[in-house]
Amino acid sequence: MPVGDGMGPSVVEETYAGIEVGSKKAGFVAFHLSSGVLGLMPNVYTKLGQLLPGSMRGRSFYVWGNHKVVRFNRTVFDPTYGQQYANITDMAHFTVVDWEKLGGGKPATMAQFDTEGPQCAHGRYLLICETGDKTRYYFRMTPASLVGAELLYQGPFTQSQRDWLAANIDKSVEPIRADQVFAIP
């Protein structure tokens, strides 16, 4: 196929990295097969059997910093997931709209968030995400000591779960596990 702009019978490779937050595109969260895709397993721990709303029920997730696709004849083809989309933004179930650090100053940049978050012993770093209907969810960077068991991120957490975590993170000697957060209605 000829290389071109992807608007007609030509192809173009495109990279999606979410929306710009501050001065950097902040990424997105996509549905991901629990058995993995091309050997890449989900990187978000969601409690098995967790009752999530609507289209999220029974799903696994992957937090992407960016993701490559191919556009042909105005349609976006995602060879990784074997999906096609009308718009490149359709691959994101959650869009990262901000980030925070519980109990402390917000990292000034996404790069600072990405550097400090994985080293945090208590899991204070959260991505603030929204669905297409602007419902807000949180994906927590897993405390460093729990990464082997609970992947790189935990979630999606609701506002009440996020608030419980914020109120209890300093009361616990051990890092709070994802299952403890998921237990909050």
KARARA-V846600 format. One record per residue. PSI is psi in radians with two decimals (999 if undefined). OMEGA is omega in whole degrees, -180 to 180 (* if undefined). Layout:
PSI&OMEGA, PSI&OMEGA
This chain:
2.47&-179, 2.55&176, 2.39&-179, -2.44&-178, -0.05&178, 0.07&-179, -0.33&176, -2.56&-180, 0.96&177, 2.86&-179, 2.64&173, 2.41&176, 2.36&178, 2.66&177, 2.26&176, 2.29&-178, 0.42&180, -2.84&-179, 2.81&179, 2.21&177, 2.07&-171, -2.11&-180, 0.26&-177, 2.52&173, 2.33&-167, -0.04&178, -3.01&-177, 2.97&178, 2.25&-180, 2.75&169, 2.53&-177, 2.41&180, 2.37&-180, -0.44&178, -0.04&179, 2.88&178, 2.05&-179, 0.67&179, -0.06&180, 1.99&-177, 2.82&175, 2.61&177, 0.22&177, 2.19&176, 2.11&172, 2.24&-177, 2.27&178, 2.23&-180, 0.05&180, 2.26&-179, 1.67&177, 2.70&-178, 2.62&169, -2.17&-173, -0.14&179, -0.29&-175, 2.20&177, 0.19&-176, 2.79&171, 2.86&-172, 2.77&175, 2.24&175, 2.06&180, 2.36&168, -0.64&173, 2.83&-177, 2.32&-178, 2.47&177, 3.09&179, 2.35&176, 2.29&176, 2.24&177, 0.77&177, 0.04&-180, 2.45&179, 2.18&178, 2.26&179, 1.71&-177, -0.43&179, -0.84&-177, -0.10&-178, 0.64&-177, 2.83&171, 2.58&-175, 2.62&174, -0.65&-179, 2.56&-179, -0.53&-179, -0.27&-177, -0.28&-180, -0.27&-179, 2.12&171, -0.60&176, 2.39&174, 2.29&177, 2.11&-179, -0.23&179, -3.09&177, 2.88&179, 2.87&172, 2.04&-180, 2.30&176, 0.31&-179, 3.11&-179, 2.38&178, 2.33&174, 2.36&-175, -0.57&-177, 2.85&176, -0.61&178, -0.72&178, -0.74&176, -0.84&-178, -0.47&180, -0.82&-176, -0.67&-174, -0.87&-178, -0.31&-179, -0.11&-175, 2.13&-177, -0.41&-176, -0.11&179, 0.89&-178, -0.17&-173, 2.18&-178, 2.43&169, 2.35&176, 2.10&-174, 2.75&176, 2.57&172, 3.09&-180, -0.50&179, 0.25&176, 0.30&173, 2.33&-174, 2.38&175, 2.85&-177, 2.42&174, 2.05&-176, 2.35&170, 2.18&-176, 2.38&175, 2.45&-174, -0.71&-176, -0.22&-178, -0.03&-174, -0.73&-179, -0.62&-178, -0.50&-172, 0.41&175, -2.95&-176, -0.53&-179, 2.84&174, 2.54&176, -2.95&-2, 2.43&177, 2.51&177, 3.05&178, -0.74&-179, -0.62&177, -0.71&177, -0.76&-180, -0.68&177, -0.78&179, -0.79&180, -0.68&-178, -0.40&-173, -0.13&-173, -0.58&-180, -0.15&-179, -0.26&-174, 2.30&177, -0.77&177, 2.66&175, 2.46&177, 2.25&180, 2.74&180, -0.70&-179, -0.55&177, -0.68&179, -0.77&180, -0.42&-179, -0.29&179, 2.25&-179, 999&*
